[in-house]
Amino acid sequence: EPEVTQTPSHQVTQMGQEVILRCVPISNHLYFYWYRQILGQKVEFLVSFYNNEISEKSEIFDDQFSVERPDGSNFTLKIRSTKLEDSAMYFCASSKTGNQYSNQPQHFGDGTRLSIL
Amino acid sequence: QKEVEQDPGPLSVPEGAIVSLNCTYSNSAFQYFMWYRQYSRKGPELLMYTYSSGNKEDGRFTAQVDKSSKYISLFIRDSQPSDSATYLCAIMGFQKLVFGTGTRLLVSP
């Protein structure tokens, strides 16, 4: 069964450095998402992406974050000037469609554990 | 009021028991409801998704939605130790999922 893949599985970065998290969504999916889960807390939405642009973002997704689909398969999340509080699991997800009137659910990767030192 | 509320547990049951997991939500506009299972250090794995009110069954799992009371449930029959995981309810909003905190389930042999 097709799946969402994320690399790396674990990223350790010094505070203030830039980090790029990578995802390969399921091939026939059109909507892409990033979520994060701080240890012990709920999974939180960051951003959704469709047709090469951001379609919705949360308050968490401020100017230090950006997303890109650099080619036909990869979807990346860049965090500029990382902070200690950015330490979390970051999950990529994809779906065939992406609104509340659709019945196509989101499928998740296994995440990248980001540790900021 | 939180958008989605879920008891974090843990919920401990013996093997073979029927498990009931529940969530409440606040926004009556929500139409699609999902249950995900999450093992430690893994991503959420889709178990069930339902549209509007009613029941949906898949093997040992039954998802139930009551829109009038804004209440969703997941029932697991004949629970197994391999069912031990965190179960997340999620509501489909516009362009995003809104998750509950997750309920940790422990099924003992």
gemmi code that builds the backbone of each chain (N, CA, C; Angstrom):
import gemmi

chains = {
    "A": [
        ("GLU", (0.860, -1.199, 0.000), (0.000, 0.000, 0.000), (0.895, 1.248, 0.000)),
        ("PRO", (0.543, 2.229, -0.839), (1.366, 3.446, -0.897), (1.407, 4.129, 0.466)),
        ("GLU", (2.540, 4.789, 0.745), (2.667, 5.452, 2.024), (3.432, 6.751, 1.875)),
        ("VAL", (3.282, 7.595, 2.897), (4.020, 8.856, 2.977), (5.352, 8.558, 3.657)),
        ("THR", (6.449, 9.000, 3.065), (7.757, 8.769, 3.662), (8.396, 10.097, 4.050)),
        ("GLN", (9.073, 10.082, 5.196), (9.709, 11.302, 5.711), (11.162, 11.029, 6.056)),
        ("THR", (11.999, 12.006, 5.751), (13.413, 11.928, 6.110), (13.890, 13.275, 6.622)),
        ("PRO", (14.856, 13.289, 7.552), (15.353, 12.120, 8.291), (14.361, 11.715, 9.364)),
        ("SER", (14.591, 10.582, 10.003), (13.720, 10.171, 11.099), (14.025, 10.978, 12.356)),
        ("HIS", (15.275, 11.397, 12.504), (15.673, 12.199, 13.650), (16.671, 13.253, 13.199)),
        ("GLN", (16.433, 14.496, 13.580), (17.314, 15.604, 13.213), (17.681, 16.363, 14.488)),
        ("VAL", (18.986, 16.492, 14.711), (19.462, 17.272, 15.857), (20.129, 18.528, 15.310)),
        ("THR", (19.741, 19.684, 15.808), (20.205, 20.959, 15.269), (20.477, 21.936, 16.407)),
        ("GLN", (21.481, 22.759, 16.215), (21.762, 23.809, 17.186), (20.739, 24.938, 17.044)),
        ("MET", (20.370, 25.519, 18.166), (19.455, 26.656, 18.163), (19.988, 27.760, 17.257)),
        ("GLY", (19.117, 28.326, 16.470), (19.496, 29.378, 15.547), (19.822, 28.897, 14.143)),
        ("GLN", (20.021, 27.613, 13.995), (20.324, 27.055, 12.676), (19.033, 26.809, 11.891)),
        ("GLU", (19.189, 26.682, 10.597), (18.083, 26.359, 9.703), (17.993, 24.849, 9.544)),
        ("VAL", (16.760, 24.351, 9.401), (16.581, 22.924, 9.200), (15.536, 22.710, 8.103)),
        ("ILE", (15.734, 21.677, 7.307), (14.763, 21.310, 6.268), (14.309, 19.885, 6.506)),
        ("LEU", (13.019, 19.707, 6.629), (12.422, 18.390, 6.799), (11.783, 18.001, 5.473)),
        ("ARG", (11.994, 16.745, 5.097), (11.567, 16.311, 3.766), (10.496, 15.243, 3.834)),
        ("CYS", (9.652, 15.255, 2.812), (8.517, 14.338, 2.747), (8.287, 13.957, 1.287)),
        ("VAL", (7.943, 12.692, 1.081), (7.462, 12.257, -0.225), (6.018, 11.801, -0.027)),
        ("PRO", (5.045, 12.603, -0.473), (3.635, 12.237, -0.307), (3.266, 11.051, -1.200)),
        ("ILE", (2.073, 10.514, -1.008), (1.559, 9.459, -1.863), (1.364, 10.034, -3.269)),
        ("SER", (1.739, 9.266, -4.274), (1.969, 9.819, -5.616), (0.737, 10.447, -6.266)),
        ("ASN", (-0.452, 9.945, -6.064), (-1.618, 10.532, -6.737), (-2.386, 11.493, -5.838)),
        ("HIS", (-1.784, 11.895, -4.739), (-2.425, 12.860, -3.849), (-2.103, 14.281, -4.281)),
        ("LEU", (-3.036, 15.178, -4.011), (-2.905, 16.550, -4.471), (-2.741, 17.567, -3.340)),
        ("TYR", (-3.107, 17.183, -2.127), (-3.043, 18.082, -0.984), (-1.990, 17.587, -0.013)),
        ("PHE", (-1.236, 18.511, 0.508), (-0.122, 18.151, 1.382), (-0.190, 19.013, 2.636)),
        ("TYR", (0.277, 18.410, 3.732), (0.122, 19.052, 5.042), (1.357, 18.810, 5.904)),
        ("TRP", (1.559, 19.720, 6.815), (2.502, 19.501, 7.899), (1.769, 19.710, 9.228)),
        ("TYR", (2.056, 18.797, 10.148), (1.564, 18.874, 11.517), (2.752, 18.716, 12.449)),
        ("ARG", (2.575, 19.141, 13.682), (3.618, 18.862, 14.662), (2.981, 18.348, 15.948)),
        ("GLN", (3.792, 17.616, 16.704), (3.337, 17.073, 17.988), (4.467, 17.259, 18.992)),
        ("ILE", (4.298, 18.206, 19.875), (5.226, 18.377, 20.983), (5.011, 17.232, 21.954)),
        ("LEU", (6.088, 16.746, 22.564), (6.028, 15.570, 23.434), (4.915, 15.704, 24.470)),
        ("GLY", (4.014, 14.726, 24.488), (2.938, 14.708, 25.470), (1.739, 15.564, 25.111)),
        ("GLN", (1.791, 16.217, 23.937), (0.683, 17.091, 23.557), (-0.017, 16.563, 22.295)),
        ("LYS", (-1.068, 17.240, 21.900), (-1.844, 16.770, 20.764), (-1.173, 17.123, 19.438)),
        ("VAL", (-1.572, 16.421, 18.397), (-1.100, 16.724, 17.053), (-1.747, 18.043, 16.612)),
        ("GLU", (-0.898, 18.981, 16.137), (-1.389, 20.319, 15.777), (-1.122, 20.598, 14.305)),
        ("PHE", (-2.090, 21.173, 13.651), (-1.965, 21.551, 12.245), (-1.024, 22.738, 12.093)),
        ("LEU", (-0.158, 22.664, 11.086), (0.711, 23.793, 10.750), (0.265, 24.468, 9.454)),
        ("VAL", (0.188, 23.673, 8.369), (-0.022, 24.278, 7.062), (-0.577, 23.243, 6.089)),
        ("SER", (-1.373, 23.719, 5.144), (-1.812, 22.881, 4.026), (-1.369, 23.536, 2.726)),
        ("PHE", (-1.166, 22.710, 1.712), (-0.517, 23.170, 0.472), (-1.206, 22.490, -0.689)),
        ("TYR", (-1.612, 23.276, -1.675), (-2.293, 22.727, -2.848), (-1.965, 23.578, -4.051)),
        ("ASN", (-1.726, 22.933, -5.155), (-1.476, 23.637, -6.413), (-0.342, 24.654, -6.263)),
        ("ASN", (0.686, 24.235, -5.583), (1.915, 25.010, -5.406), (1.771, 26.276, -4.572)),
        ("GLU", (0.759, 26.298, -3.723), (0.675, 27.422, -2.815), (0.016, 27.013, -1.497)),
        ("ILE", (0.282, 27.800, -0.474), (-0.309, 27.549, 0.833), (-1.806, 27.847, 0.747)),
        ("SER", (-2.639, 26.899, 1.204), (-4.076, 27.116, 1.190), (-4.616, 27.482, 2.567)),
        ("GLU", (-3.954, 27.006, 3.621), (-4.316, 27.448, 4.959), (-3.116, 27.249, 5.875)),
        ("LYS", (-2.991, 28.098, 6.879), (-1.927, 27.946, 7.856), (-2.441, 28.325, 9.233)),
        ("SER", (-1.794, 27.773, 10.257), (-2.199, 28.062, 11.626), (-1.379, 29.221, 12.176)),
        ("GLU", (-1.733, 29.627, 13.391), (-0.986, 30.716, 14.052), (0.458, 30.305, 14.326)),
        ("ILE", (0.685, 28.998, 14.472), (2.038, 28.508, 14.740), (2.943, 28.781, 13.543)),
        ("PHE", (2.399, 28.697, 12.359), (3.163, 28.806, 11.111), (3.475, 30.275, 10.847)),
        ("ASP", (4.494, 30.780, 11.548), (4.853, 32.189, 11.375), (5.981, 32.328, 10.346)),
        ("ASP", (6.611, 33.496, 10.315), (7.582, 33.803, 9.256), (8.830, 32.922, 9.291)),
        ("GLN", (9.053, 32.197, 10.390), (10.239, 31.345, 10.425), (10.021, 30.043, 9.649)),
        ("PHE", (8.781, 29.765, 9.309), (8.453, 28.538, 8.603), (8.188, 28.833, 7.117)),
        ("SER", (8.536, 27.872, 6.281), (8.139, 27.948, 4.874), (8.011, 26.534, 4.340)),
        ("VAL", (7.206, 26.385, 3.290), (7.036, 25.085, 2.651), (7.273, 25.241, 1.164)),
        ("GLU", (7.656, 24.113, 0.569), (7.990, 24.149, -0.844), (7.789, 22.762, -1.437)),
        ("ARG", (7.409, 22.739, -2.705), (7.383, 21.487, -3.443), (8.384, 21.665, -4.580)),
        ("PRO", (9.655, 21.360, -4.304), (10.718, 21.717, -5.244), (10.686, 20.912, -6.545)),
        ("ASP", (10.057, 19.738, -6.504), (9.957, 18.925, -7.718), (8.641, 18.164, -7.662)),
        ("GLY", (8.479, 17.172, -8.534), (7.190, 16.495, -8.607), (6.910, 15.523, -7.491)),
        ("SER", (7.897, 15.267, -6.613), (7.669, 14.248, -5.601), (7.894, 14.726, -4.171)),
        ("ASN", (8.802, 15.668, -3.962), (9.134, 16.067, -2.595), (8.308, 17.243, -2.102)),
        ("PHE", (8.112, 17.275, -0.803), (7.422, 18.382, -0.143), (8.229, 18.686, 1.111)),
        ("THR", (8.698, 19.917, 1.260), (9.612, 20.231, 2.353), (9.051, 21.289, 3.290)),
        ("LEU", (9.497, 21.190, 4.535), (9.221, 22.206, 5.550), (10.563, 22.765, 5.994)),
        ("LYS", (10.731, 24.068, 5.859), (11.964, 24.718, 6.291), (11.671, 25.553, 7.541)),
        ("ILE", (12.523, 25.418, 8.526), (12.421, 26.253, 9.718), (13.710, 27.073, 9.797)),
        ("ARG", (13.575, 28.367, 9.704), (14.741, 29.261, 9.774), (14.983, 29.611, 11.230)),
        ("SER", (16.249, 29.747, 11.619), (16.594, 30.213, 12.963), (15.783, 29.473, 14.035)),
        ("THR", (16.051, 28.180, 14.157), (15.291, 27.329, 15.064), (15.412, 27.786, 16.512)),
        ("LYS", (14.333, 27.525, 17.264), (14.273, 27.852, 18.693), (14.093, 26.568, 19.481)),
        ("LEU", (14.384, 26.612, 20.761), (14.246, 25.428, 21.610), (12.831, 24.869, 21.539)),
        ("GLU", (11.847, 25.752, 21.503), (10.447, 25.317, 21.497), (9.989, 24.710, 20.165)),
        ("ASP", (10.874, 24.694, 19.171), (10.561, 24.004, 17.920), (10.792, 22.504, 18.026)),
        ("SER", (11.376, 22.061, 19.130), (11.603, 20.624, 19.332), (10.262, 19.905, 19.390)),
        ("ALA", (10.072, 18.932, 18.496), (8.785, 18.240, 18.375), (8.923, 17.153, 17.321)),
        ("MET", (7.875, 16.331, 17.192), (7.732, 15.449, 16.030), (7.002, 16.231, 14.957)),
        ("TYR", (7.510, 16.189, 13.753), (6.855, 16.852, 12.629), (6.351, 15.783, 11.663)),
        ("PHE", (5.053, 15.824, 11.411), (4.431, 14.845, 10.542), (3.992, 15.496, 9.237)),
        ("CYS", (4.277, 14.812, 8.164), (3.773, 15.182, 6.857), (2.559, 14.300, 6.560)),
        ("ALA", (1.585, 14.846, 5.862), (0.404, 14.077, 5.474), (0.005, 14.479, 4.065)),
        ("SER", (-0.746, 13.597, 3.417), (-1.268, 13.929, 2.100), (-2.657, 13.337, 1.930)),
        ("SER", (-3.416, 13.927, 1.003), (-4.757, 13.424, 0.710), (-5.083, 13.719, -0.746)),
        ("LYS", (-6.072, 12.971, -1.257), (-6.484, 13.195, -2.646), (-7.216, 14.515, -2.782)),
        ("THR", (-8.072, 14.813, -1.797), (-8.788, 16.083, -1.773), (-8.618, 16.682, -0.398)),
        ("GLY", (-9.077, 17.936, -0.216), (-8.676, 18.570, 1.031), (-9.642, 19.517, 1.672)),
        ("ASN", (-10.930, 19.276, 1.554), (-11.850, 20.176, 2.247), (-12.873, 19.380, 3.022)),
        ("GLN", (-13.655, 20.108, 3.849), (-14.551, 19.423, 4.778), (-15.715, 18.775, 4.069)),
        ("TYR", (-15.863, 18.980, 2.771), (-16.969, 18.375, 2.044), (-16.525, 17.135, 1.274)),
        ("SER", (-15.284, 16.765, 1.481), (-14.730, 15.618, 0.759), (-14.583, 14.436, 1.691)),
        ("ASN", (-14.572, 13.244, 1.138), (-14.410, 12.071, 1.989), (-13.075, 11.397, 1.794)),
        ("GLN", (-12.074, 12.149, 1.428), (-10.753, 11.569, 1.254), (-9.886, 11.928, 2.452)),
        ("PRO", (-9.559, 10.943, 3.290), (-8.834, 11.233, 4.527), (-7.358, 11.501, 4.278)),
        ("GLN", (-6.711, 12.031, 5.289), (-5.284, 12.316, 5.231), (-4.490, 11.116, 5.735)),
        ("HIS", (-3.396, 10.827, 5.041), (-2.504, 9.740, 5.418), (-1.178, 10.343, 5.869)),
        ("PHE", (-0.663, 9.833, 6.964), (0.504, 10.417, 7.616), (1.759, 9.580, 7.435)),
        ("GLY", (2.896, 10.260, 7.424), (4.176, 9.588, 7.534), (4.513, 9.319, 8.994)),
        ("ASP", (5.670, 8.701, 9.223), (6.077, 8.361, 10.592), (6.805, 9.505, 11.298)),
        ("GLY", (6.994, 10.603, 10.610), (7.477, 11.793, 11.276), (8.982, 11.942, 11.312)),
        ("THR", (9.398, 13.169, 11.573), (10.795, 13.494, 11.862), (10.846, 14.059, 13.267)),
        ("ARG", (11.671, 13.439, 14.095), (11.836, 13.977, 15.455), (12.908, 15.049, 15.408)),
        ("LEU", (12.520, 16.279, 15.676), (13.441, 17.414, 15.628), (13.842, 17.786, 17.051)),
        ("SER", (15.138, 17.750, 17.302), (15.664, 18.114, 18.617), (16.548, 19.341, 18.457)),
        ("ILE", (16.196, 20.416, 19.149), (16.956, 21.661, 19.090), (17.775, 21.780, 20.380)),
        ("LEU", (19.079, 21.921, 20.212), (19.978, 21.988, 21.377), (20.365, 23.431, 21.698)),
    ],
    "B": [
        ("GLN", (-13.991, 26.999, 24.890), (-14.299, 25.572, 24.728), (-13.378, 24.981, 23.658)),
        ("LYS", (-12.748, 23.838, 23.992), (-11.859, 23.197, 23.042), (-12.660, 22.644, 21.878)),
        ("GLU", (-12.038, 22.634, 20.683), (-12.743, 22.143, 19.500), (-13.038, 20.659, 19.601)),
        ("VAL", (-12.067, 19.893, 20.092), (-12.229, 18.446, 20.228), (-11.701, 18.044, 21.601)),
        ("GLU", (-12.498, 17.318, 22.341), (-12.086, 16.878, 23.675), (-12.085, 15.359, 23.731)),
        ("GLN", (-11.056, 14.839, 24.388), (-10.881, 13.385, 24.461), (-10.196, 13.064, 25.773)),
        ("ASP", (-10.670, 12.054, 26.463), (-10.073, 11.644, 27.722), (-8.720, 11.004, 27.435)),
        ("PRO", (-7.634, 11.495, 28.053), (-6.301, 10.965, 27.724), (-6.017, 9.568, 28.255)),
        ("GLY", (-6.858, 9.072, 29.204), (-6.610, 7.756, 29.772), (-5.447, 7.800, 30.767)),
        ("PRO", (-4.701, 6.679, 30.954), (-4.799, 5.466, 30.169), (-6.026, 4.630, 30.519)),
        ("LEU", (-6.441, 3.851, 29.539), (-7.536, 2.923, 29.692), (-6.947, 1.522, 29.634)),
        ("SER", (-7.082, 0.780, 30.728), (-6.509, -0.558, 30.812), (-7.623, -1.597, 30.793)),
        ("VAL", (-7.512, -2.571, 29.905), (-8.535, -3.620, 29.780), (-7.851, -4.963, 29.601)),
        ("PRO", (-8.529, -6.061, 29.941), (-7.963, -7.383, 29.682), (-8.224, -7.797, 28.237)),
        ("GLU", (-7.396, -8.668, 27.732), (-7.566, -9.189, 26.373), (-8.969, -9.756, 26.203)),
        ("GLY", (-9.587, -9.469, 25.046), (-10.933, -9.955, 24.776), (-12.034, -8.985, 25.146)),
        ("ALA", (-11.717, -7.956, 25.894), (-12.741, -6.998, 26.323), (-13.224, -6.139, 25.150)),
        ("ILE", (-14.403, -5.560, 25.301), (-14.899, -4.554, 24.360), (-14.445, -3.192, 24.873)),
        ("VAL", (-13.831, -2.425, 23.980), (-13.303, -1.117, 24.353), (-14.172, -0.031, 23.727)),
        ("SER", (-14.445, 0.994, 24.499), (-15.195, 2.145, 24.005), (-14.347, 3.397, 24.182)),
        ("LEU", (-14.066, 4.082, 23.095), (-13.281, 5.317, 23.114), (-14.166, 6.437, 22.590)),
        ("ASN", (-14.073, 7.614, 23.193), (-15.035, 8.664, 22.874), (-14.394, 10.033, 22.736)),
        ("CYS", (-15.061, 10.865, 21.957), (-14.661, 12.273, 21.814), (-15.915, 13.124, 21.721)),
        ("THR", (-15.787, 14.363, 22.151), (-16.831, 15.354, 21.893), (-16.212, 16.494, 21.100)),
        ("TYR", (-17.055, 17.185, 20.345), (-16.552, 18.303, 19.569), (-17.535, 19.455, 19.671)),
        ("SER", (-17.075, 20.646, 19.297), (-17.894, 21.831, 19.558), (-18.540, 22.419, 18.305)),
        ("ASN", (-17.924, 22.239, 17.134), (-18.397, 22.904, 15.920), (-19.343, 21.995, 15.143)),
        ("SER", (-20.603, 22.377, 15.091), (-21.607, 21.535, 14.439), (-21.443, 21.488, 12.915)),
        ("ALA", (-20.574, 22.327, 12.352), (-20.371, 22.326, 10.895), (-19.512, 21.148, 10.431)),
        ("PHE", (-18.808, 20.512, 11.362), (-17.956, 19.393, 10.977), (-18.790, 18.268, 10.375)),
        ("GLN", (-18.237, 17.647, 9.293), (-18.975, 16.599, 8.595), (-18.243, 15.266, 8.579)),
        ("TYR", (-16.891, 15.316, 8.610), (-16.113, 14.092, 8.502), (-15.332, 13.864, 9.782)),
        ("PHE", (-15.336, 12.622, 10.205), (-14.756, 12.272, 11.496), (-13.850, 11.065, 11.305)),
        ("MET", (-12.661, 11.150, 11.883), (-11.683, 10.080, 11.714), (-11.197, 9.541, 13.049)),
        ("TRP", (-10.772, 8.313, 13.017), (-10.035, 7.712, 14.124), (-8.681, 7.251, 13.591)),
        ("TYR", (-7.647, 7.652, 14.295), (-6.289, 7.238, 13.968), (-5.729, 6.462, 15.159)),
        ("ARG", (-4.840, 5.556, 14.857), (-4.103, 4.805, 15.889), (-2.649, 5.239, 15.782)),
        ("GLN", (-2.029, 5.481, 16.918), (-0.636, 5.918, 16.932), (0.161, 5.066, 17.907)),
        ("TYR", (1.110, 4.323, 17.366), (2.050, 3.588, 18.208), (3.189, 4.538, 18.560)),
        ("SER", (3.924, 4.166, 19.627), (4.989, 5.026, 20.116), (6.008, 5.331, 19.018)),
        ("ARG", (6.331, 6.597, 18.851), (7.328, 7.076, 17.888), (6.956, 6.754, 16.440)),
        ("LYS", (5.659, 6.638, 16.182), (5.177, 6.424, 14.826), (4.156, 7.501, 14.480)),
        ("GLY", (3.822, 7.601, 13.197), (2.807, 8.560, 12.782), (1.408, 8.021, 12.985)),
        ("PRO", (0.401, 8.895, 12.992), (-0.991, 8.449, 13.072), (-1.348, 7.575, 11.871)),
        ("GLU", (-1.981, 6.461, 12.172), (-2.392, 5.499, 11.141), (-3.913, 5.517, 11.060)),
        ("LEU", (-4.443, 5.775, 9.883), (-5.892, 5.873, 9.734), (-6.565, 4.532, 10.002)),
        ("LEU", (-7.545, 4.563, 10.917), (-8.326, 3.362, 11.213), (-9.701, 3.416, 10.549)),
        ("MET", (-10.406, 4.491, 10.806), (-11.790, 4.605, 10.357), (-12.081, 6.058, 10.009)),
        ("TYR", (-12.940, 6.264, 9.022), (-13.477, 7.601, 8.845), (-14.949, 7.494, 8.480)),
        ("THR", (-15.729, 8.430, 8.999), (-17.175, 8.401, 8.810), (-17.671, 9.782, 8.412)),
        ("TYR", (-18.778, 9.775, 7.715), (-19.402, 11.016, 7.273), (-20.727, 11.190, 7.988)),
        ("SER", (-20.926, 12.332, 8.595), (-22.165, 12.709, 9.264), (-22.528, 11.695, 10.339)),
        ("SER", (-23.779, 11.525, 10.660), (-24.187, 10.633, 11.731), (-24.320, 9.201, 11.236)),
        ("GLY", (-24.170, 8.263, 12.176), (-24.360, 6.869, 11.836), (-23.207, 6.006, 12.282)),
        ("ASN", (-23.264, 4.754, 11.885), (-22.253, 3.767, 12.247), (-21.492, 3.296, 11.028)),
        ("LYS", (-20.241, 2.900, 11.264), (-19.450, 2.260, 10.211), (-18.635, 1.152, 10.851)),
        ("GLU", (-18.657, -0.016, 10.259), (-17.982, -1.171, 10.841), (-16.882, -1.658, 9.909)),
        ("ASP", (-15.745, -2.053, 10.506), (-14.641, -2.631, 9.737), (-13.964, -3.657, 10.622)),
        ("GLY", (-14.290, -4.913, 10.416), (-13.712, -5.972, 11.242), (-14.109, -5.811, 12.697)),
        ("ARG", (-13.110, -5.706, 13.570), (-13.395, -5.583, 14.995), (-13.709, -4.154, 15.416)),
        ("PHE", (-13.616, -3.224, 14.499), (-13.769, -1.803, 14.810), (-15.111, -1.261, 14.310)),
        ("THR", (-15.765, -0.476, 15.170), (-16.992, 0.221, 14.781), (-16.858, 1.682, 15.175)),
        ("ALA", (-17.078, 2.572, 14.206), (-17.085, 4.005, 14.487), (-18.522, 4.486, 14.482)),
        ("GLN", (-18.822, 5.363, 15.428), (-20.196, 5.846, 15.587), (-20.163, 7.356, 15.746)),
        ("VAL", (-21.058, 8.036, 15.045), (-21.143, 9.491, 15.132), (-22.568, 9.880, 15.497)),
        ("ASP", (-22.700, 10.736, 16.506), (-23.996, 11.296, 16.877), (-23.874, 12.810, 16.776)),
        ("LYS", (-24.282, 13.357, 15.642), (-24.118, 14.797, 15.418), (-25.025, 15.618, 16.325)),
        ("SER", (-26.147, 15.069, 16.727), (-27.068, 15.840, 17.574), (-26.433, 16.151, 18.923)),
        ("SER", (-25.598, 15.237, 19.430), (-24.931, 15.485, 20.706), (-23.450, 15.792, 20.525)),
        ("LYS", (-22.994, 15.862, 19.285), (-21.588, 16.163, 18.960), (-20.665, 15.176, 19.681)),
        ("TYR", (-20.923, 13.907, 19.444), (-20.251, 12.839, 20.170), (-19.832, 11.779, 19.173)),
        ("ILE", (-18.544, 11.379, 19.196), (-18.092, 10.305, 18.326), (-17.441, 9.213, 19.167)),
        ("SER", (-17.596, 7.980, 18.707), (-17.109, 6.828, 19.465), (-16.410, 5.853, 18.542)),
        ("LEU", (-15.478, 5.121, 19.135), (-14.840, 3.993, 18.471), (-14.958, 2.803, 19.407)),
        ("PHE", (-15.512, 1.709, 18.893), (-15.619, 0.479, 19.670), (-14.670, -0.549, 19.076)),
        ("ILE", (-13.965, -1.236, 19.957), (-13.070, -2.314, 19.544), (-13.565, -3.584, 20.217)),
        ("ARG", (-13.944, -4.566, 19.405), (-14.396, -5.855, 19.953), (-13.211, -6.802, 20.059)),
        ("ASP", (-13.308, -7.740, 20.997), (-12.267, -8.762, 21.159), (-10.868, -8.124, 21.138)),
        ("SER", (-10.659, -7.190, 22.030), (-9.399, -6.439, 22.032), (-8.200, -7.368, 22.224)),
        ("GLN", (-7.102, -6.998, 21.565), (-5.864, -7.772, 21.572), (-4.724, -6.933, 22.156)),
        ("PRO", (-3.696, -7.578, 22.701), (-2.540, -6.806, 23.179), (-1.956, -5.904, 22.091)),
        ("SER", (-2.047, -6.342, 20.827), (-1.514, -5.522, 19.726), (-2.340, -4.256, 19.486)),
        ("ASP", (-3.520, -4.169, 20.104), (-4.321, -2.947, 20.019), (-3.813, -1.864, 20.967)),
        ("SER", (-2.869, -2.213, 21.834), (-2.309, -1.230, 22.775), (-1.612, -0.124, 21.998)),
        ("ALA", (-2.124, 1.075, 22.124), (-1.647, 2.226, 21.353), (-2.404, 3.451, 21.851)),
        ("THR", (-2.093, 4.585, 21.254), (-2.889, 5.787, 21.517), (-3.865, 5.983, 20.365)),
        ("TYR", (-5.128, 6.214, 20.695), (-6.177, 6.384, 19.691), (-6.583, 7.851, 19.629)),
        ("LEU", (-6.460, 8.411, 18.444), (-6.726, 9.825, 18.237), (-8.010, 10.002, 17.452)),
        ("CYS", (-8.926, 10.785, 17.974), (-10.040, 11.189, 17.136), (-9.648, 12.472, 16.407)),
        ("ALA", (-10.183, 12.660, 15.223), (-9.860, 13.852, 14.440), (-11.091, 14.281, 13.660)),
        ("ILE", (-11.262, 15.571, 13.606), (-12.406, 16.150, 12.903), (-11.874, 16.899, 11.692)),
        ("MET", (-12.541, 16.721, 10.575), (-12.086, 17.383, 9.351), (-12.692, 18.766, 9.273)),
        ("GLY", (-11.823, 19.796, 9.471), (-12.232, 21.160, 9.240), (-11.834, 21.565, 7.840)),
        ("PHE", (-11.860, 22.858, 7.534), (-11.462, 23.299, 6.209), (-9.954, 23.167, 6.063)),
        ("GLN", (-9.521, 22.315, 5.179), (-8.107, 22.142, 4.854), (-7.254, 21.608, 5.999)),
        ("LYS", (-7.852, 21.134, 7.091), (-7.020, 20.650, 8.176), (-7.799, 19.685, 9.051)),
        ("LEU", (-7.033, 18.858, 9.769), (-7.620, 18.000, 10.800), (-7.417, 18.648, 12.159)),
        ("VAL", (-8.439, 18.549, 12.987), (-8.342, 18.995, 14.373), (-8.384, 17.736, 15.229)),
        ("PHE", (-7.329, 17.519, 16.000), (-7.181, 16.291, 16.762), (-7.586, 16.475, 18.216)),
        ("GLY", (-8.058, 15.371, 18.806), (-8.152, 15.298, 20.251), (-6.780, 14.967, 20.826)),
        ("THR", (-6.714, 14.930, 22.153), (-5.424, 14.675, 22.801), (-4.975, 13.235, 22.634)),
        ("GLY", (-5.915, 12.334, 22.308), (-5.591, 10.915, 22.214), (-5.874, 10.202, 23.518)),
        ("THR", (-6.349, 8.962, 23.416), (-6.557, 8.098, 24.582), (-5.595, 6.946, 24.489)),
        ("ARG", (-4.804, 6.780, 25.557), (-3.850, 5.665, 25.580), (-4.571, 4.412, 26.048)),
        ("LEU", (-4.524, 3.363, 25.238), (-5.183, 2.091, 25.531), (-4.126, 1.031, 25.822)),
        ("LEU", (-4.320, 0.312, 26.922), (-3.434, -0.797, 27.282), (-4.280, -2.054, 27.384)),
        ("VAL", (-3.972, -3.055, 26.561), (-4.694, -4.324, 26.586), (-3.740, -5.376, 27.132)),
        ("SER", (-4.077, -5.926, 28.266), (-3.179, -6.898, 28.915), (-3.582, -8.323, 28.549)),
        ("PRO", (-2.557, -9.195, 28.341), (-2.852, -10.594, 27.966), (-3.527, -11.340, 29.110)),
    ],
}
model = gemmi.Model(1)
for chain_id, residues in chains.items():
    chain = gemmi.Chain(chain_id)
    for i, (resn, *xyz) in enumerate(residues, 1):
        res = gemmi.Residue()
        res.name, res.seqid = resn, gemmi.SeqId(i, " ")
        for name, pos in zip(("N", "CA", "C"), xyz):
            atom = gemmi.Atom()
            atom.name, atom.element = name, gemmi.Element(name[0])
            atom.pos, atom.b_iso = gemmi.Position(*pos), 0.0
            res.add_atom(atom)
        chain.add_residue(res)
    model.add_chain(chain)
structure = gemmi.Structure()
structure.add_model(model)
structure.setup_entities()
